[in-house]
């Protein structure tokens, strides 16, 4: 589904963020990206989302070269993705429910459908009943869970999560991973960067990065499920 071929990413006046990465990710996998800060995990996710372009090599999604997409095509491509980035980017002038509804509104869903789906997404991340609050009234961990609800509301084909459990206690971290696993069980591909090594055993594969290169890969006996449809 996603293929990196000899991909390097170099920022100006800096060491390579990624160096000659070749990698294939199958539909329906739940993959963790592991490694120290600066290993290249966030950059790898941004390349998949088309936020960054490779300095060399190709990143493809179902055979389509993401790096060659025009700026006008990127919003349509990203509708297929659920993005959970370290910058939550929640809108302070909208309440929690309106923030989660936003991806549905952008694609033209009715207000009724957008609200119904947003309420379900908030329930999945244990924020039911909080929908009228401002994001500014929430803790960092609660804001992270709102960002996760927003990422899953549009039934994406792929979820990209950059340290989604970083600000959460053990109980809520497990809630987040269980939510992502529920989507994976319905065929959604989940790619998660994390330092929480106790979560790795729940994945189909762990890819360890160090200084922009893949240092090793651990594969679980667990197989990726067939892509039978997306979680509702």
Buried (B, 14 or more C-beta within 10 A) or exposed (E): BBBBBEBBBBEEEEEBBBBBBEBEBBBBBBBBBBBEEBBBBBBBBBBBBBBBEBBBBBBBBEEEEBBEBEEEEBEEBBBEBBBBBBEBEBEEEBBBBBBBBBBBBEEEBEEEEBBBBBBBBBEBBBBEEBBEBBBEEBEEBBBBBBBBBBBBBBBBBBBBBBBBBBBBEEEBBBBBBEBBBEBBEBBBBBBBBBBBEEBBEBBBBBBBBBBBBBEEEEEBEEEBBEBEEBBE
